[in-house]
Amino acid sequence: MAGAVAHTGAGEARYGREVKTLGHAWREFRHKRSPYVIASALGLVAVARAIVGDFSWRDAVAALAMVVIYPFGEWAIHVYLLHARPFRVRGRRVDLASAKAHREHHEAPNDLGLILLAPLEAAALLFLAVPVVPLIGAAAFALAPGAVPWPALLTAVLAGYVLVGIYEWTHFLIHTAYRPRSRYYRSIWKTHRLHHFKNEHYWHGITNTVGDRVLGTFPDQRDVERSETARSLETRD
């Protein structure tokens, strides 16, 4: 029957409206693939960091640096990868897989199967995007006197993986019928829905609004016109 809420077991819900409690959301989340990819990578790096040892104040600095940089990475990936329009290379039309998948998510934001990262997307984020910042830090240290603090840079990667895990869970939860209780969650819940249902050119943050506030994509919603392409996303090249 259309519109009926028939799914109650873990891993069975298809639409966000079927998931109304935090516990149910967590059970559904655990049945997806990307959380296991992220958890496996996080576990491996955590073990590696423990084996390497040599903990110091640099670890706290490295983790804090990732926390500070992360909001802008989240913003940039959303704007330049997920919302990338098809482009041409030597006359050939190129449509990024990440952008195509994200358009499907915008078309059906209530579909729980279209919210999380695909395994390959998660792997690319974990093993390419996240290590970029520590590698830049390593290059900077290599140009200066003294040894490169590899243990602390590994801590930075670990912190990045934790942040990716938080992103994945937060994004999934926002698209369920679970209603915000905390003031912070209510703020990101509201802005993400504005991004989906009012105007796709604003409110790109998922776990925070820092990038939007700093980079000028956090207007008063009353000053923004409703976009006709918020659900479809414009793809003309």
C-alpha positions, 0 to 999 in steps of 0.5 A: 500500500502506497505510503504505508510504513511496513518496515520495522526490522533492521536493514529493511527500511527503504525510506527515511519516513519509516525510521522514527527513532534514534535506535532504529536509525542506528540499526539501519545504518549498521546494515549499510556498507560504507560504515563497515568500510569506514570502521575497518579503516579506522580500526587499522589506523588506530592499531597502527598508531598504537603500535607506533607509539611515541605519543606527545603534545603533537598528537593533540595539535594534529587532531585539532588541526584536522578538526579545524580544517575539516569543515572546509574540506566537507564544504569543498567536496560537496560544492566541487565534487558532489555538485559538479556539472558534466564537463567536456574533455577533448569534446567528450562529455564527462560526468563524475560518478560522485556527482551523478550519484549525488543527483540521484540523492537529490531526486529522491532524498527520502530513499535510504539507499541513496544517502551513504557513500558507495564503497569506492567513494568511501575508499577514495575519501579515506585513502586519498582525500583525508591523507592530503592534509597530513601529507602537506604537513609532512612536506612542510616539516621536511623543508624545516629543520628537524624530523618529520613527526610521523606518529602525530601525522598518523594521529591526524589521519585517525582524526580524519577518519573519525570525522568521516564516520561522524559525517556518514552517520549524521547525513544518514540520520538527517534523512530519517524521520527522527526529529532533532532534540539538541539545539546543534542537531536541530540547526544542521538538520534544518540547513540540510533540508533547506539545501535539498528543498529550497536552494541547492546553491547554499547550506553545503555543510552536513555536520557543521555550518562553519564552511558555509558561514565563512565562505558566504553560503549561509544566507538568511533563508528568507532572502533566498528564492526557491530553486526549481532545480533543487531536486533535479540539479542543473546538468546542462554543459 
